[in-house]
Amino acid sequence: MTLSDWLLSLEGTEAGHQLALALAVLAALLHAVFGALQKGKHDPWLSRGAIDGSYGIMAAPFALFVVPWPEPHMWPIFGWVFLIHLSYKILQAQAYTKGAYTVVYPVVRGTSPLFTVVAAYLLFSEIFTPVQWLGVAVLLSGIFGLAVYNLRYLEVNRENLPSALMLAVATGLFVALYTTYDAYGIRAAADPFTFLAWFFMLDGVVLPIYAFLRWRAMPARPAPGPLFLRGIVGGVVAFFSFGSILMATRLDKVGEAAVLRETSTVFAALIGWLVLKETVGPRRIALMTLIAAGAVIVEMGG
């Protein structure tokens, strides 16, 4: 039995549910690591271009020579996946340009699971129990509480906040769109690894070109070596981060996986505290506890 056959045999089973839960939490942790890699000393566009280019190059041999070739009906799906992800990246970049990261990020991550739960109901007929909706409310209160807390103590770029917050909500909508449509795509593929390999290869095409043009136009160009290293590390993290959440949506409910992934906000704060030596404080700890509690309620209420 191949790895694909084994994974497919777990669909709709309790073992599949438990594996999906573990994959969603792993995706949350690695998503926070992925964000920290983008937030380094380099221009975020250069970091993202290096990461995208790395995972695109690494995925190409698997897409072209290892996994089964995509079925004909998959090509339009890949086209829409490419456009949705590109639109998401552009909106996210515009939101981060207009507003502070600490305000925009929680709004993006807070709106996306709510939109995803609604989209999963419309597309996959998934239904949350009242207890799970309570968990969503608790989780969202923690995430938006972080946004309000950061907004209250923010002292820069306040004149751009209305447009930044609107862009953040739009970005959250596209996170929900790609989460739901990616779930549709990986379920439409006969082999989930075919979808994963082609997704990473196609998704890594555009931003490296833009990043290179941006790098070439800089008066003081950063050394390419550290960028390439960051790209390779980020590419490996991306495989396991985005690959984990995509596989979780194949094995189990899309809405639950999306909610659990948003505990990445907690992991991001912990990384900021432990690695980047940022101040967390008791209020942020309390809000992060709400996020974690909401995720637990969603899981226990299902």
C-alpha contacts under 8 A as a table, 3 or more apart, distances in Angstrom:
res1	aa1	res2	aa2	distance
1	M	5	D	5.98
1	M	6	W	6.51
2	T	5	D	5.14
2	T	6	W	6.28
3	L	6	W	5.10
3	L	7	L	6.21
4	S	7	L	5.20
4	S	8	L	6.10
4	S	191	D	6.44
4	S	192	P	6.96
4	S	193	F	7.22
5	D	8	L	5.15
5	D	9	S	6.12
6	W	9	S	5.14
6	W	10	L	6.74
7	L	10	L	5.34
7	L	11	E	7.12
7	L	16	G	7.87
7	L	251	L	7.76
8	L	11	E	5.52
8	L	251	L	7.59
10	L	13	T	5.48
10	L	14	E	7.91
10	L	15	A	6.30
10	L	16	G	4.58
10	L	251	L	6.91
11	E	16	G	5.52
11	E	17	H	7.91
11	E	250	R	7.53
11	E	251	L	4.82
11	E	252	D	6.83
12	G	16	G	6.37
12	G	17	H	7.24
12	G	251	L	6.83
12	G	252	D	6.68
13	T	16	G	5.02
13	T	17	H	6.30
14	E	17	H	4.93
14	E	18	Q	6.26
15	A	18	Q	5.17
15	A	19	L	6.15
16	G	19	L	5.07
16	G	20	A	6.02
16	G	251	L	5.75
16	G	252	D	6.82
17	H	20	A	5.07
17	H	21	L	6.20
17	H	251	L	6.80
17	H	252	D	5.69
18	Q	21	L	5.03
18	Q	22	A	6.33
19	L	22	A	5.11
19	L	23	L	6.10
19	L	248	A	7.43
19	L	251	L	7.97
20	A	23	L	5.01
20	A	24	A	6.07
20	A	247	M	7.27
20	A	248	A	4.22
20	A	249	T	7.29
20	A	251	L	6.04
20	A	252	D	6.10
20	A	257	A	7.27
21	L	24	A	5.22
21	L	25	V	6.38
21	L	248	A	7.15
21	L	257	A	6.95
21	L	260	L	7.77
22	A	25	V	5.30
22	A	26	L	6.10
23	L	26	L	4.97
23	L	27	A	6.00
23	L	244	S	5.03
23	L	245	I	6.23
23	L	247	M	7.49
23	L	248	A	5.82
24	A	27	A	4.97
24	A	28	A	6.27
24	A	244	S	6.44
24	A	245	I	5.34
24	A	248	A	6.14
24	A	257	A	5.44
24	A	258	A	7.62
24	A	260	L	5.94
24	A	261	R	5.39
25	V	28	A	4.98
25	V	29	L	6.38
25	V	260	L	6.20
25	V	261	R	5.96
25	V	263	T	7.51
26	L	29	L	5.20
26	L	30	L	6.15
26	L	241	S	6.96
26	L	244	S	6.99
27	A	30	L	5.16
27	A	31	H	5.77
27	A	240	F	7.08
27	A	241	S	4.35
27	A	242	F	6.53
27	A	243	G	7.94
27	A	244	S	5.52
27	A	245	I	5.67
27	A	261	R	6.17
27	A	264	S	7.92
28	A	31	H	5.07
28	A	32	A	6.43
28	A	241	S	7.34
28	A	260	L	7.27
28	A	261	R	4.47
28	A	262	E	6.31
28	A	263	T	5.85
28	A	264	S	4.20
28	A	267	F	7.33
29	L	32	A	5.36
29	L	33	V	6.54
29	L	241	S	7.91
29	L	263	T	7.86
29	L	264	S	5.61
29	L	267	F	5.73
29	L	268	A	7.82
30	L	33	V	4.85
30	L	34	F	5.97
30	L	237	V	6.42
30	L	238	A	7.64
30	L	240	F	7.34
30	L	241	S	5.12
30	L	264	S	7.88
31	H	34	F	4.89
31	H	35	G	6.20
31	H	238	A	7.73
31	H	241	S	5.77
31	H	242	F	7.81
31	H	264	S	6.22
32	A	35	G	5.08
32	A	36	A	6.27
32	A	264	S	5.37
32	A	265	T	7.07
32	A	267	F	5.83
32	A	268	A	4.66
32	A	271	I	7.66
33	V	36	A	5.04
33	V	37	L	6.28
33	V	237	V	7.68
33	V	268	A	7.14
33	V	271	I	7.62
34	F	37	L	5.18
34	F	38	Q	6.49
34	F	234	G	6.22
34	F	237	V	6.48
34	F	238	A	6.83
35	G	38	Q	5.14
35	G	39	K	6.28
35	G	268	A	7.70
36	A	39	K	5.02
36	A	40	G	6.80
36	A	268	A	7.47
36	A	271	I	7.83
37	L	40	G	5.79
37	L	47	S	7.77
37	L	230	R	7.09
37	L	234	G	6.62
38	Q	44	P	5.67
38	Q	47	S	5.57
38	Q	48	R	6.36
39	K	42	H	7.54
39	K	44	P	6.41
40	G	43	D	7.84
40	G	44	P	7.65
42	H	46	L	6.73
42	H	47	S	6.37
42	H	222	P	7.70
42	H	227	L	7.77
43	D	46	L	5.30
43	D	47	S	6.38
44	P	47	S	5.02
44	P	48	R	6.01
45	W	48	R	5.15
45	W	49	G	5.96
45	W	207	L	7.91
45	W	211	A	5.92
46	L	49	G	5.05
46	L	50	A	6.12
46	L	208	P	7.88
46	L	211	A	5.00
46	L	212	F	7.48
46	L	214	R	7.63
46	L	215	W	7.01
46	L	227	L	7.52
47	S	50	A	5.18
47	S	51	I	6.19
47	S	227	L	6.50
47	S	230	R	7.05
47	S	231	G	6.64
48	R	51	I	5.02
48	R	52	D	5.97
48	R	207	L	7.25
48	R	208	P	7.77
48	R	211	A	7.89
48	R	231	G	7.57
49	G	52	D	5.17
49	G	53	G	5.95
49	G	207	L	4.87
49	G	208	P	4.08
49	G	209	I	7.47
49	G	210	Y	7.36
49	G	211	A	5.16
49	G	212	F	7.72
49	G	231	G	7.76
50	A	53	G	5.21
50	A	54	S	6.08
50	A	208	P	6.13
50	A	211	A	7.63
50	A	227	L	6.38
50	A	228	F	6.11
50	A	230	R	7.19
50	A	231	G	4.37
50	A	232	I	7.65
51	I	54	S	5.12
51	I	55	Y	6.33
51	I	230	R	7.01
51	I	231	G	3.83
51	I	232	I	6.40
51	I	233	V	7.76
51	I	234	G	5.28
51	I	235	G	5.06
52	D	55	Y	5.43
52	D	56	G	5.99
52	D	203	D	7.09
52	D	204	G	4.41
52	D	205	V	7.38
52	D	207	L	6.74
52	D	208	P	6.48
52	D	231	G	7.33
52	D	235	G	6.71
53	G	56	G	5.09
53	G	57	I	6.13
53	G	204	G	5.04
53	G	205	V	6.70
53	G	207	L	7.52
53	G	208	P	5.35
53	G	231	G	7.40
54	S	57	I	5.31
54	S	58	M	6.13
54	S	204	G	7.50
54	S	231	G	5.65
54	S	232	I	5.49
54	S	234	G	7.97
54	S	235	G	5.44
55	Y	58	M	4.96
55	Y	59	A	5.89
55	Y	200	F	6.28
55	Y	201	M	7.02
55	Y	204	G	6.46
55	Y	232	I	7.40
55	Y	235	G	4.48
55	Y	236	V	6.93
55	Y	238	A	7.43
55	Y	239	F	7.26
56	G	59	A	5.22
56	G	60	A	6.17
56	G	200	F	5.39
56	G	201	M	4.07
56	G	202	L	6.76
56	G	203	D	6.78
56	G	204	G	4.28
56	G	205	V	6.78
57	I	60	A	5.30
57	I	61	P	7.71
57	I	201	M	6.69
57	I	204	G	7.61
58	M	61	P	6.79
58	M	62	F	7.79
58	M	201	M	7.79
59	A	62	F	5.43
59	A	63	A	6.12
59	A	197	A	5.40
59	A	198	W	7.28
59	A	200	F	5.96
59	A	201	M	5.24
60	A	63	A	5.06
60	A	64	L	5.99
60	A	197	A	7.15
60	A	198	W	7.51
60	A	201	M	5.38
61	P	64	L	5.25
61	P	65	F	5.59
61	P	66	V	6.93
62	F	65	F	5.46
62	F	66	V	4.60
62	F	67	V	5.97
62	F	197	A	6.14
63	A	66	V	6.23
63	A	67	V	5.86
63	A	68	P	7.99
63	A	69	W	7.63
63	A	194	T	6.65
63	A	197	A	4.88
63	A	198	W	5.37
63	A	201	M	7.24
64	L	67	V	7.30
64	L	69	W	7.53
67	V	193	F	6.60
67	V	194	T	5.40
67	V	197	A	7.65
68	P	191	D	7.26
68	P	194	T	6.11
69	W	194	T	6.93
70	P	74	M	6.08
70	P	75	W	7.51
70	P	189	A	7.29
70	P	194	T	6.47
70	P	195	F	7.60
71	E	74	M	5.51
71	E	75	W	7.63
71	E	189	A	7.37
71	E	190	A	7.90
72	P	75	W	6.00
73	H	76	P	6.60
73	H	77	I	7.34
74	M	77	I	5.08
74	M	78	F	6.19
74	M	185	G	7.59
74	M	188	A	7.41
74	M	189	A	6.94
75	W	78	F	5.12
75	W	79	G	6.28
76	P	79	G	4.93
76	P	80	W	6.37
77	I	80	W	5.26
77	I	81	V	6.12
77	I	185	G	6.28
78	F	81	V	4.95
78	F	82	F	6.08
78	F	185	G	7.72
78	F	198	W	7.95
78	F	199	F	7.10
79	G	82	F	5.24
79	G	83	L	6.43
80	W	83	L	5.13
80	W	84	I	6.03
81	V	84	I	5.23
81	V	85	H	6.13
81	V	178	Y	7.00
81	V	181	Y	7.12
81	V	182	D	6.76
81	V	199	F	7.79
82	F	85	H	5.40
82	F	86	L	6.13
82	F	199	F	7.85
82	F	202	L	6.84
82	F	203	D	6.09
83	L	86	L	5.14
83	L	87	S	6.10
84	I	87	S	5.20
84	I	88	Y	6.18
84	I	174	F	7.14
84	I	177	L	7.45
84	I	178	Y	6.15
85	H	88	Y	4.98
85	H	89	K	6.24
85	H	174	F	7.94
85	H	178	Y	6.50
85	H	203	D	7.47
86	L	89	K	5.20
86	L	90	I	6.34
86	L	203	D	7.88
87	S	90	I	5.20
87	S	91	L	6.19
87	S	174	F	7.67
88	Y	91	L	5.20
88	Y	92	Q	6.02
88	Y	171	T	5.99
88	Y	174	F	5.54
88	Y	175	V	6.78
89	K	92	Q	5.08
89	K	93	A	6.12
90	I	93	A	5.18
90	I	94	Q	6.25
91	L	94	Q	5.12
91	L	95	A	6.13
91	L	167	L	6.51
91	L	168	A	7.82
91	L	170	A	7.28
91	L	171	T	5.62
92	Q	95	A	5.09
92	Q	96	Y	6.20
92	Q	167	L	7.48
92	Q	168	A	7.07
92	Q	171	T	5.73
93	A	96	Y	5.20
93	A	97	T	6.08
94	Q	97	T	4.99
94	Q	98	K	6.24
94	Q	164	A	7.85
94	Q	167	L	7.15
95	A	98	K	5.25
95	A	99	G	6.06
95	A	104	V	6.83
95	A	163	S	7.92
95	A	164	A	5.03
95	A	165	L	7.36
95	A	167	L	5.11
95	A	168	A	5.64
95	A	171	T	7.81
96	Y	99	G	5.28
96	Y	100	A	6.29
96	Y	101	Y	5.90
96	Y	104	V	6.69
96	Y	164	A	7.37
97	T	100	A	7.74
98	K	157	N	7.57
98	K	160	N	5.77
98	K	161	L	7.10
98	K	163	S	7.08
98	K	164	A	5.04
99	G	103	V	7.08
99	G	104	V	6.30
99	G	157	N	6.41
99	G	158	R	7.82
99	G	160	N	6.33
99	G	161	L	5.81
99	G	164	A	5.00
99	G	165	L	7.56
100	A	103	V	5.54
100	A	104	V	6.17
100	A	156	V	7.85
100	A	157	N	7.25
101	Y	104	V	5.19
101	Y	105	Y	5.64
102	T	105	Y	5.79
102	T	106	P	6.95
102	T	147	A	6.97
102	T	150	N	6.23
103	V	106	P	6.12
103	V	107	V	6.84
103	V	146	L	7.71
103	V	147	A	4.81
103	V	148	V	7.47
103	V	150	N	5.73
103	V	151	L	5.93
104	V	107	V	5.35
104	V	108	V	6.25
104	V	147	A	7.26
104	V	164	A	7.00
104	V	165	L	6.46
104	V	168	A	5.70
105	Y	108	V	5.19
105	Y	109	R	6.16
105	Y	147	A	7.88
105	Y	168	A	7.51
106	P	109	R	5.09
106	P	110	G	5.70
106	P	143	I	5.48
106	P	144	F	6.23
106	P	146	L	6.56
106	P	147	A	5.46
106	P	265	T	7.14
107	V	110	G	4.96
107	V	111	T	6.04
107	V	143	I	7.22
107	V	144	F	6.22
107	V	147	A	6.35
107	V	165	L	7.36
107	V	168	A	5.99
107	V	169	V	6.51
107	V	172	G	7.35
108	V	111	T	5.60
108	V	112	S	6.20
108	V	168	A	5.09
108	V	169	V	5.86
108	V	170	A	7.98
108	V	171	T	5.98
108	V	172	G	4.34
108	V	175	V	7.96
109	R	112	S	5.44
109	R	113	P	7.12
109	R	143	I	7.46
109	R	172	G	6.29
109	R	262	E	6.18
109	R	265	T	7.64
110	G	113	P	6.41
110	G	114	L	7.30
110	G	140	L	5.59
110	G	143	I	5.56
110	G	144	F	6.31
110	G	172	G	7.41
110	G	262	E	7.52
111	T	114	L	5.50
111	T	115	F	6.32
111	T	140	L	7.91
111	T	169	V	6.32
111	T	172	G	5.17
111	T	173	L	6.90
112	S	115	F	5.21
112	S	116	T	5.98
112	S	172	G	4.29
112	S	173	L	5.68
112	S	174	F	7.61
112	S	175	V	5.62
112	S	176	A	4.90
113	P	116	T	4.83
113	P	117	V	6.04
113	P	176	A	6.53
113	P	255	G	7.18
113	P	258	A	5.53
113	P	259	V	5.28
113	P	262	E	7.33
114	L	117	V	5.31
114	L	118	V	6.51
114	L	136	V	7.56
115	F	118	V	5.26
115	F	119	A	6.12
115	F	172	G	7.77
115	F	173	L	6.24
115	F	176	A	5.57
116	T	119	A	4.92
116	T	120	A	5.90
116	T	176	A	4.50
116	T	177	L	7.06
116	T	179	T	7.08
116	T	180	T	6.44
116	T	254	V	7.73
116	T	255	G	5.98
116	T	258	A	6.81
117	V	120	A	5.14
117	V	121	Y	6.30
117	V	126	E	7.96
117	V	254	V	7.57
117	V	255	G	4.57
117	V	256	E	7.77
117	V	258	A	7.73
118	V	121	Y	5.16
118	V	122	L	6.42
119	A	122	L	5.05
119	A	123	L	5.99
119	A	176	A	7.52
119	A	177	L	7.71
119	A	180	T	6.71
120	A	123	L	5.18
120	A	124	F	5.19
120	A	125	S	6.45
120	A	126	E	5.74
120	A	180	T	6.46
120	A	254	V	6.24
120	A	255	G	5.97
121	Y	124	F	5.57
121	Y	125	S	4.30
121	Y	126	E	4.46
121	Y	127	I	6.04
122	L	125	S	5.69
122	L	126	E	7.73
126	E	253	K	7.06
126	E	255	G	7.48
128	F	131	V	7.96
128	F	132	Q	5.72
128	F	133	W	6.36
128	F	302	G	7.26
129	T	132	Q	5.10
129	T	133	W	6.35
129	T	301	G	6.80
129	T	302	G	6.61
130	P	133	W	5.05
130	P	134	L	6.27
131	V	134	L	4.97
131	V	135	G	6.37
131	V	297	I	7.01
131	V	298	V	6.98
131	V	301	G	5.20
131	V	302	G	7.84
132	Q	135	G	4.88
132	Q	136	V	6.26
132	Q	297	I	6.20
132	Q	298	V	4.25
132	Q	299	E	7.33
132	Q	300	M	7.86
132	Q	301	G	5.10
132	Q	302	G	6.47
133	W	136	V	4.92
133	W	137	A	6.20
133	W	298	V	7.22
134	L	137	A	5.05
134	L	138	V	6.24
134	L	294	G	7.61
134	L	297	I	7.43
134	L	298	V	7.62
135	G	138	V	5.06
135	G	139	L	6.08
135	G	293	A	7.42
135	G	294	G	4.16
135	G	295	A	6.24
135	G	296	V	7.36
135	G	297	I	4.72
135	G	298	V	4.82
136	V	139	L	5.12
136	V	140	L	6.00
136	V	259	V	7.26
136	V	294	G	5.90
136	V	295	A	7.27
136	V	298	V	6.62
137	A	140	L	5.16
137	A	141	S	6.02
137	A	294	G	7.21
138	V	141	S	5.13
138	V	142	G	6.44
138	V	290	L	6.07
138	V	291	I	6.65
138	V	293	A	7.20
138	V	294	G	4.77
139	L	142	G	5.26
139	L	143	I	6.37
139	L	290	L	5.88
139	L	291	I	4.15
139	L	292	A	6.96
139	L	293	A	6.95
139	L	294	G	4.19
139	L	295	A	6.36
140	L	143	I	5.02
140	L	144	F	5.90
140	L	145	G	8.00
140	L	291	I	7.02
140	L	294	G	7.86
141	S	144	F	5.34
141	S	145	G	5.64
141	S	287	L	7.97
141	S	290	L	7.31
141	S	291	I	7.57
142	G	145	G	4.91
142	G	146	L	6.28
142	G	287	L	4.66
142	G	288	M	6.17
142	G	289	T	7.61
142	G	290	L	5.02
142	G	291	I	4.99
143	I	146	L	5.24
143	I	147	A	6.61
143	I	265	T	7.47
143	I	287	L	7.18
143	I	288	M	7.57
143	I	291	I	6.44
144	F	147	A	4.87
144	F	148	V	6.20
145	G	148	V	5.09
145	G	149	Y	5.99
145	G	287	L	6.49
146	L	149	Y	5.03
146	L	150	N	6.05
146	L	284	R	6.68
146	L	287	L	6.47
147	A	150	N	5.21
147	A	151	L	5.95
148	V	151	L	4.88
148	V	152	R	6.03
149	Y	152	R	5.24
149	Y	153	Y	6.60
150	N	153	Y	5.42
150	N	154	L	5.89
151	L	154	L	5.07
154	L	158	R	7.49
155	E	158	R	6.84
157	N	160	N	5.62
157	N	161	L	6.85
158	R	161	L	5.22
159	E	162	P	7.58
160	N	163	S	5.80
160	N	164	A	6.08
161	L	164	A	4.86
161	L	165	L	5.92
162	P	165	L	5.30
162	P	166	M	6.32
163	S	166	M	5.11
163	S	167	L	6.14
164	A	167	L	5.11
164	A	168	A	6.08
165	L	168	A	4.81
165	L	169	V	6.26
166	M	169	V	5.21
166	M	170	A	6.27
167	L	170	A	4.98
167	L	171	T	6.02
168	A	171	T	4.96
168	A	172	G	6.17
169	V	172	G	4.98
169	V	173	L	6.27
170	A	173	L	5.02
170	A	174	F	6.44
171	T	174	F	5.08
171	T	175	V	6.21
172	G	175	V	4.95
172	G	176	A	6.31
173	L	176	A	5.16
173	L	177	L	6.17
174	F	177	L	4.65
174	F	178	Y	6.02
175	V	178	Y	5.31
175	V	179	T	6.00
176	A	179	T	5.06
176	A	180	T	6.06
177	L	180	T	5.32
177	L	181	Y	5.94
178	Y	181	Y	5.06
178	Y	182	D	5.56
179	T	182	D	5.30
179	T	183	A	6.21
179	T	246	L	7.87
179	T	254	V	7.87
179	T	258	A	7.43
180	T	183	A	5.11
180	T	184	Y	6.35
180	T	254	V	6.92
181	Y	184	Y	4.86
181	Y	185	G	6.10
182	D	185	G	4.86
182	D	186	I	6.10
182	D	246	L	6.88
183	A	186	I	5.33
183	A	187	R	6.13
183	A	246	L	6.29
183	A	249	T	5.47
183	A	250	R	6.20
183	A	254	V	6.96
184	Y	187	R	5.24
184	Y	188	A	6.13
185	G	188	A	5.03
185	G	189	A	6.46
185	G	195	F	7.23
186	I	189	A	5.32
186	I	192	P	5.56
186	I	195	F	5.67
186	I	196	L	7.60
186	I	246	L	7.15
186	I	247	M	7.81
186	I	250	R	6.37
187	R	190	A	7.58
187	R	192	P	7.25
187	R	250	R	5.75
189	A	192	P	5.93
189	A	194	T	7.12
189	A	195	F	6.30
190	A	194	T	7.95
191	D	194	T	5.41
191	D	195	F	7.08
192	P	195	F	5.29
192	P	196	L	6.40
192	P	247	M	7.50
192	P	250	R	7.95
193	F	196	L	4.89
193	F	197	A	5.98
194	T	197	A	5.37
194	T	198	W	6.20
195	F	198	W	5.39
195	F	199	F	5.80
196	L	199	F	5.07
196	L	200	F	6.27
196	L	243	G	6.67
196	L	246	L	7.98
197	A	200	F	5.47
197	A	201	M	6.24
198	W	201	M	5.04
198	W	202	L	6.00
199	F	202	L	5.43
199	F	203	D	5.87
200	F	203	D	5.09
200	F	204	G	6.08
200	F	239	F	7.92
201	M	204	G	5.48
201	M	205	V	7.15
202	L	205	V	5.71
203	D	206	V	7.36
204	G	207	L	6.86
204	G	208	P	7.16
205	V	208	P	6.51
205	V	209	I	7.40
206	V	209	I	5.62
206	V	210	Y	6.70
207	L	210	Y	5.04
207	L	211	A	5.91
208	P	211	A	4.97
208	P	212	F	6.04
209	I	212	F	5.21
209	I	213	L	6.38
210	Y	213	L	5.18
210	Y	214	R	6.10
211	A	214	R	4.98
211	A	215	W	5.98
212	F	215	W	4.98
212	F	216	R	6.06
213	L	216	R	5.11
213	L	217	A	6.27
214	R	217	A	5.26
214	R	218	M	6.52
215	W	218	M	5.37
215	W	221	R	6.14
215	W	222	P	7.79
216	R	221	R	7.06
218	M	221	R	5.41
223	A	226	P	6.55
223	A	227	L	7.21
224	P	227	L	5.13
224	P	228	F	6.11
225	G	228	F	5.23
225	G	229	L	6.34
226	P	229	L	5.03
226	P	230	R	6.12
227	L	230	R	5.08
227	L	231	G	6.04
228	F	231	G	4.91
228	F	232	I	6.22
229	L	232	I	5.21
229	L	233	V	6.31
230	R	233	V	5.26
230	R	234	G	5.89
231	G	234	G	5.06
231	G	235	G	5.84
232	I	235	G	5.04
232	I	236	V	6.37
233	V	236	V	5.34
233	V	237	V	6.32
234	G	237	V	5.00
234	G	238	A	5.95
235	G	238	A	4.99
235	G	239	F	6.32
236	V	239	F	5.23
236	V	240	F	6.76
237	V	240	F	5.41
237	V	241	S	5.93
238	A	241	S	4.89
238	A	242	F	5.64
238	A	243	G	7.32
239	F	242	F	5.86
239	F	243	G	5.26
239	F	244	S	7.84
240	F	243	G	5.01
240	F	244	S	5.51
241	S	244	S	5.32
241	S	245	I	6.64
242	F	245	I	5.33
242	F	246	L	6.13
243	G	246	L	5.18
243	G	247	M	6.10
244	S	247	M	5.20
244	S	248	A	6.08
245	I	248	A	4.92
245	I	249	T	6.28
245	I	257	A	6.92
245	I	258	A	7.92
245	I	261	R	7.57
246	L	249	T	5.25
246	L	250	R	6.44
247	M	250	R	4.99
247	M	251	L	6.29
248	A	251	L	5.19
248	A	252	D	6.01
248	A	253	K	7.85
248	A	254	V	7.63
248	A	257	A	6.42
249	T	252	D	5.38
249	T	253	K	5.90
249	T	254	V	4.76
249	T	257	A	6.38
250	R	253	K	7.85
250	R	254	V	7.84
252	D	257	A	7.73
253	K	256	E	5.59
253	K	257	A	6.43
254	V	257	A	5.27
254	V	258	A	6.16
255	G	258	A	5.12
255	G	259	V	6.28
256	E	259	V	5.22
256	E	260	L	6.19
256	E	298	V	7.08
256	E	299	E	7.20
257	A	260	L	5.21
257	A	261	R	6.09
258	A	261	R	5.19
258	A	262	E	6.71
259	V	262	E	5.46
259	V	263	T	7.57
259	V	295	A	6.56
259	V	298	V	7.83
260	L	263	T	5.77
260	L	295	A	5.52
261	R	264	S	5.97
262	E	265	T	6.10
263	T	266	V	5.35
263	T	267	F	6.75
263	T	291	I	6.39
263	T	292	A	6.22
263	T	295	A	7.14
264	S	267	F	4.92
264	S	268	A	5.90
265	T	268	A	5.07
265	T	269	A	6.32
265	T	288	M	7.61
266	V	269	A	5.25
266	V	270	L	6.27
266	V	288	M	5.50
266	V	291	I	7.25
266	V	292	A	7.36
267	F	270	L	5.00
267	F	271	I	6.09
268	A	271	I	5.13
268	A	272	G	6.13
269	A	272	G	4.94
269	A	273	W	6.16
269	A	280	V	7.21
270	L	273	W	5.01
270	L	274	L	5.93
270	L	275	V	7.99
271	I	274	L	5.20
271	I	275	V	5.25
271	I	276	L	6.66
272	G	275	V	5.64
272	G	276	L	4.65
272	G	277	K	6.02
272	G	278	E	5.26
272	G	279	T	7.93
273	W	276	L	5.87
273	W	277	K	4.73
273	W	278	E	4.67
273	W	279	T	6.07
273	W	280	V	6.23
274	L	277	K	5.64
274	L	278	E	7.67
280	V	284	R	5.93
280	V	285	I	6.76
281	G	284	R	5.68
281	G	285	I	6.33
282	P	285	I	5.00
282	P	286	A	6.18
283	R	286	A	5.12
283	R	287	L	6.30
284	R	287	L	5.00
284	R	288	M	6.05
285	I	288	M	5.09
285	I	289	T	6.14
286	A	289	T	5.02
286	A	290	L	6.48
287	L	290	L	5.06
287	L	291	I	6.53
288	M	291	I	5.03
288	M	292	A	6.34
289	T	292	A	5.16
289	T	293	A	5.99
290	L	293	A	4.99
290	L	294	G	6.01
291	I	294	G	5.18
291	I	295	A	6.42
292	A	295	A	5.21
292	A	296	V	6.35
293	A	296	V	5.08
293	A	297	I	6.19
294	G	297	I	5.09
294	G	298	V	6.24
295	A	298	V	5.16
295	A	299	E	6.32
296	V	299	E	5.15
296	V	300	M	6.04
297	I	300	M	5.11
297	I	301	G	5.72
298	V	301	G	5.24
298	V	302	G	6.44
299	E	302	G	5.66
